[in-house]
Amino acid sequence: MRPYAHARTMLPVPDRPAPGLTTYDAKDPDTSYPPIEPLLPPEGAPNVVVILLDDVGFGAASAFGGPCRTPTAERLAAGGLRLNRFHTTALCAPTRQALLTGRNHHSVGMGSITETATSAPGNSSLRPNTKAPLPLTLKLNGYSTAQFGKCHEVPVWQTSPMGPFDAWPTGGGGFETFYGFIGGENNQWDPALYDGTTPIEPPATAEEGYHLTEDLLDHACGWVRQQKALMPDRPFFVYLAPGAAHAPHHVAPEWIEKYRGAFDDGWDVQRERTFARQQELGVVPADAELTPRHDEIPAWDDMPDDLLPVLAREMETYAGFLEHTDVQVGRLIDTLEDLEVLDDTLVLYIIGDNGASAEGTVQGAFNEMANFNGMAALETPEFMRSKMDEFGSPSSYNHYAVGWAWAMDTPYQWTKQVASHWGGTCNGTIVHWPRGIAERGGLRSQFAHVIDVAPTVLEAAGLPEPVMVNGVQQSPMEGTSLLYAFGDADAPERHDLQYFEMFGNRGVYHRGWSAVTKHRTPWVMVGGTVPAFDDDVWELYDGSTDFSQARDLAAERPDVLARLQRLWLIEATKYNVLPLDDRTSERLEPTMAGRPTLVRGSSQLFYPGMGRLSENSVVSVKNRSFSVTTEVEVPGPGAHGVVIAQGGRFGGWSVYVHEGRLTFAYNVLGIHLYRVTADDPVPTGTHQLRAELAYDGGGFGKGGDVTLYHDGTLVGSGRVEATQPLVFSADETTDVGYESGTTVSPDYTARTSRFTGRLRWVQLDVGGHDADHLVSPEERLRVAMARQ
């Protein structure tokens, strides 16, 4: 270790040459220089593995009394500690940014997910450079760093293949290696993957046995082995963030079948079973109460009888998905054990980045994007029954019903997005570090929050919190190290004040008391009514005697409630929570939200080979007329393949040539597919092809008339009866001259979609049409240059 350890507060550690005699001849006996020593953390600094699962409630995993078997979590808990009062932010991207920075989510601009960012500082999705992430601090102190899985912290206008990459894991995020995906969720069978900042295709198909979680663990285990083989003296920091168990719930049938019949009694009964098991394990106190079901959540017995098998299958699928994930995590633990470094590794296993997700409607969803578009009514009970055997398969994009989310948050009230109540924020967490924690199988009940992870890791590594990083003075971390509690179950808690807020749902914790108010319901994403913020009803709970927030004391202790409400407002002001913003799906539209877009104006020019363009990297065609014009060279045998495609199997549109004919396809949520095909084949030679959709208008999601042209001559027409108003996909992209991921139309697969003629350019115009249906070279140049 370098003698000037104090310099670690300024990163990178300054290079300070030692003064002394400089000789003229290197052979001079007085020539002496200290040996070159690599920068390493302080002696005894442990390896660190942070595992963050997605959308798993406190009452889901068997390690915390739930019905989903989690043998790896149980194994780590038996050799370490369970934390039963560890809290997250109630939503994924905010939790992740808070974890990686040690700061509150509004403090680092992540008041909600990146897709709903606004121009307000607390919701901009832009992390200030005064709040450097933990991985960067560790890397600049000599750690090897790697992330595998989900990164949901990149502002959406920076998610194109051109970056900028400041917010990407291997850009400014501090990770030397990244293998995973950018965004909120991904198709487990056919994901949009990145290696660093380079988009790549999955190494195999679902038919060949591919699954994203397994792929992530292959890379994580391989990286750890290589790191220890090449740098055995250098500790590592691994951040494993699988997309599981976020929807879509994708897993092979054999995992689902393990739970057949296990949930036939429904969510009300499951809550009671889980609660009894939690008390038996001791993760819930014996005097805790099981909170009742709210009227907004339907009773199992009130659901239609013919829908019950579908609902049970939804939960069977989720349980299989979660068990599969935990077993894959076990492969990394096995690797650490095989390398004989497990005892020297601090493992933090956070089972969920928020409470269980209630975004799947009261009956669940075959394609969760239906609800995000306000079109859940398309998935009728009859439709759901027809699809139940496909749950978990590559043809599905499924999610479970609200009742199951509530059951997976036992014993608490509410779910993901509800930052007021513990059902949205309390996640079972396990700490395993044999060399640093003497107790095995213990329980810790001090209040903790995800912002405590970064200071905990720094203290365990013997590293100071930096005051300067890359020349920028840093603001202090807002979390509290948990090391004090690891060695003493009775130590007074040090994190005794914490605010919560998400989409207007808000609360505050202070020295055992919590004041909370639920403002909006998470599964009502489009439409619905919410009260004025000042009309919200606050509740008050005494955590010293009421573990589960079951007994509202607002009427009995108005003095305490008023004091906590003031505290919430003070904290909200301090950390950029204000102004409150309870909009959800409306904020998916950049102009409504006030955030930047990568492409401005009404036209966009593409060239062949461009691809993996996120929805926010392409001019929006939603709820408006648009046209696609392309110039192609068709060889003598004819051409086929995709000209341009946006989205995929579960929603999107595409222009392509099939069996020689120009075709326009619009796929509404994988439920309705509209195709319009030209009457005549595309002639050989050079031609301009054009497809137009004339939007009906009169609101969101309406249909339109489609016309097709060869060199300005009408060659086909048809009708699209409906469109998607808000979002096509969370993971599929726009591709030119081919189609990655799943395909909009079954006429092609990703492997057969490449355009076989010569594609010169493609132009996308919205809001109007050219009179002669031709585009001049001058117009193409204008579009390429225009950015206004």
Secondary structure, 3 states (H helix, E strand, C coil): CCCCHHHHHEECCCCCCCCCCCCCCCCCCCCCCCCCCCCCCCCCCCEEEEEECCCCCCCCEHHHCCCECCHHHHHHHHCCEEECCEECCCCHHHHHHHHHHCCCCCCCCCCCCHHHCCCCHHHCCCCCCCCCCHHHHHHCCCCEEEEEEEECCCCHHHCCCCCCCCCCCCCCCCCCEEEEEECCCCCCCCCCEEECCEEECCCCCHHHCCCHHHHHHHHHHHHHHHHHHHCCCCCEEEEEECCCCCCCCCCCHHHHHCCCCCCCCCHHHHHHHHHHHHHHHCCCCCCCCCCCCCCCCCCHHHCCHHHHHHHHHHHHHHHHHHHHHHHHHHHHHHHHHHCCCHHHEEEEEECCCCCCCCCCCCCCECECHHHHCCCHHHCCHHHHHHHHHHCCCCCCECECCHHHHHHHCCCCCCCCCCCCCHHHHECCEEEECCCCCCCCCEEECCCEEHHHHHHHHHHHHCCCCCCEECCEECCCCCCCCCHHHHCCCCCCCCCCEEEEEECCEEEEEECCEEEEECCCCCCCCCCCCCCCHHHCCCEEEECCCCCCCCCCCCCCCHHHHHHHHHHHHHHHHHCCCCCCCCCCHHHHCHHHHCCCCCCCCCEEEECCCCCCECHHHCCCCCCCCEEEEEEEEECCCCCCEEEEEEEECCEEEEEEEECCEEEEEEEECCCEEEEEECCCCCCCEEEEEEEEEEECCCCCCCCEEEEEEECCEEEEEEEECCCCCCCCCCCCCEEECCCCCCCCCCCCCHHHCCCCCEEEEEEEEECCCCCCCCCCHHHHHHHHHCCC
